[in-house]
Amino acid sequence: MNEGMSDDKLAKVRASLNARHDWPCSYMFKFIAPNDPAVVAEILTHFPGHTDCKNRLSSGGKYISLTIHEVVQGPDCIFTRYSCASNIKGVLAL
């Protein structure tokens, strides 16, 4: 998430997250990815096994949306998760 993001923008996002959440808390991550089990598995490798993950196929079945709830300690954990997912080909982080 922080790749290509200026320090000022990153600081604003961090401040916004800190204003809206009391850490630790459950945070919802959303991804759209090609409907490929290998891609889904790669996304999930960046989340602990005890996270709650729901998925939904697109109407044509070509894409899958993942909604993952994880208890995080703060903004840096969120930035790390999105940064890791952004390196996976075809994955869109929302």
Buried (B, 14 or more C-beta within 10 A) or exposed (E): BBEEBEEEEBEEBBEEBEEEBEEEEEBEBEBBBBBBEEBBEBBBEBBEEEBEBEEEEEEEEEBBBBBBBBBBEBBEBBBBBBBBBBEBEEBEBE
